[in-house]
Amino acid sequence: MRPDRKTFAYAKKLLALSLEDGAVSAERVDAVLQALKSNPPRQAKAVLRAYSKLIERALAAQTAQVESAVALDDSALAAISQHFSQQYGRPIVAKTRENPQLIAGLRVRVGDDLYDASISGRLERLAAGVR
């Protein structure tokens, strides 16, 4: 169930208070939660649910989930972080996970954006008739 407009607007204001230089700050999130605890708003559960979803989205937008067939070294992750930070104009942290099904190459997800430069992704696109 979607929150009503007032609840969502309130949650967005809480999100804005939780950001520092465009990134989610753990200290600010703690401060927001402490303020909510001491002075709960109406429909506190709905506000907290909406705020939680907005925080999850913001964290996903500042994280590059990198999948590769083999383990990547720290310099490769730093280069990926730097590339996507420049592309998006905000700090992006790269996190890696191995996925042998990719065969070779990378698959990177930043927020809702997916960059697929893997062999398995290319084979799937060829099978579907998409370049």
N, C-alpha and C positions, 0 to 999 in steps of 0.2 A: 504494500500500500504506500503510495506516495504521500509525503508530508504536504500539508497545505502551504499556501504561499507565505504566510507570516512565519511559520515554523522554518521553512526553507531559507527565507531571508535572514532570520535570526542565526541559523546555522552557518550561513555564508559570512555573516559578520564575525562569528566566532572563529571561522577559518582564517579570515583576514587578520585577526588578532594573533593567530597561531603561526603566522609566517614571519620569517626574518630574512631579508634580502631575497625574497621570492621562494624560499625553501622552508619546509616545515621544521620548526624548532621544538625539540623535546621539552625544553624549559618553558617555552610559551604555552605549549599544549598542557603541561602540568598546571601552569598558572590559571589557564582558562577552566580546567576541570575543578581546581580548588575553588574558584569563584562560583562556578555552577553548584558546587556542593554546599557552599555557605549560603547561597541565595538561589535556590532552584527556580527555574522559570515554569510557567504553565506548560503543561504537556511535556514534562521533562524527558520522558522516554522517547517521544517523537523527535525532540530536539537533539538528544544524544545520538539517536540512530542516524539522523540526517548529517550531523556533524561527523560522526564516525565514517560514513560513506564519503564525505568530502575530503576528509583526511586521507583515507585510503587512495582516492583518486590523485590527490596532490603528491603522495608518496610514490605512486606508480609513475607519475609524470616526471619525477626527478630521479628515477632509477632506470637504467638500461639493463634489462634481463638478457644476458648473452648466453645463447646455447651454442655449443660446439661439439664436434665429434671427439675431440681430444682436449685435455686440460690446457688452458691458456696461462701463460706466464704473466707476472705483474706488469711488465712493460707493455704487453699487448692490451691488457685491461686499461692501463693508464692512457694509452693512445685512443682507445675506443671512447673512454670518458671525455677526453679532450675534444675529440671529433664531434660527439653529440652535444657537448656543452656549447661549442661554437655554433653548431647548426641550430640549436634551440634558443640560444641566448640566455641560458640559465645553467646553473651547476647540475650536472648529471653524474651519478655514481654508477659504475658498471659492476654488476654482480654476475657471476658465471655459474653455469651448471653444464655438466657433460650430458650429451645425448647422442649415443653411438648410431642411432637411426638416421642422423643427418648425413652420414657417410663422410662428407668433408664440407668445409665452409662454415658459415655462421648464420644464425637466426637471432635478430636483436629486436626486442620489444621495448618501446619507450611509451608509456601510457597506452594509448589506443593504437599507436603506429607500429607496424610490423615491417621489418626489413629482412627479407629472406634471400641470402646469398649462399644457400646450401645446395648440395647436389640432389638431395631428396626433394627439395622444393622445386628445383629446376625440372626434375623428372616428372613431378606431379603436374606442373604447368604444361610440359610437353604432351603428357597423356591427355590433358584437358583441351589441348589445342590452343593454349594461350601462350604468347611469347613472354 
